[in-house]
């Protein structure tokens, strides 16, 4: 058996065989892989796996090749390739029944729900992340936001939230895939809130609302996939993050445009109070949204953006124009 590593997109023949193997194993291609590993025997695909950012996913073995070490070999090849490309922190999301198998391959549990388990290739990674964040007494709240880019609407949400608690954690989503880089978005949030007392901005470090960290390729029913990802993310926040940081309140902006985000907010309304965390959804400021700002950037109407974003955000946008 030999293993070949491909940068995406795959050549047509290999893509067809890869998708067929995933289908046979009850998996889906989520279409975001950076590299794909294919194991062949006698010119037949017998196992595969993919790497999307920091996340190993879409590991599959043909039924007649199970028990021959193919899964471990593909996973090892992906890890070696990731390390060669400078990616050393790796996550893996799978069904709970696979926990023991991947645990024996060097992955450690971060959080588990009835439908999914999130693993990381370093023990205590989440604990180290939480230990690096200052702790505050009194009533602590949290806002988790992508801010692509940071607008006056985001600032309105943060101002409201900080007025309803003693200290507010603002977590900037750290994953790539937005118009602005994680570093740019973090800069915009920090500069756009630096005058707000008791507002503390941190990176999410891939542990909060990360499409990449929380894949659901193993859920055949795509209509359930977002629910499974939401539950995993919310469970991680409720059971690990909120208790460690004394967070008892969470705030989010209303979402009239994105069905996925709207459904996520609805799920938070159900699950957060059940875990002793209050949740409040704040109405948006009229005519202001990150999506509208991005559209204006793409069309070159930079001046129209000025009334929708803080000056610090406008400076970042000007640098890119």
Buried (B, 14 or more C-beta within 10 A) or exposed (E): BEBEBBEBEBEEEBBEBBBEBBEEBEBBBBEBBBBBBBBBBEEEBBBBBBBBBBBBBBBBBBEEBEEBEBBBBBBBBBBEBBEEEEBEBBBBBBEEEBBEBBEEBBBBBBBBBEBBBBBBBEEEBBEEBBEEBEEBEEBBBBBBBBBBBBBBBBBBBBBBBBEBBEBBBBBBBBBEBBBBEBEBBBBBBBBBBEEBEBBBBBBBBBBBBBBBBBBBBBBEEEEEBBBBBBBBBBBBBBBBBBBBBBBBBBBBBEBEEEEEBBBBBEBBEEBBEEEEBBBBBBEBBEEBBBEBBBEBBEEEEBEEBEEBBBEBBBEBBEEEE
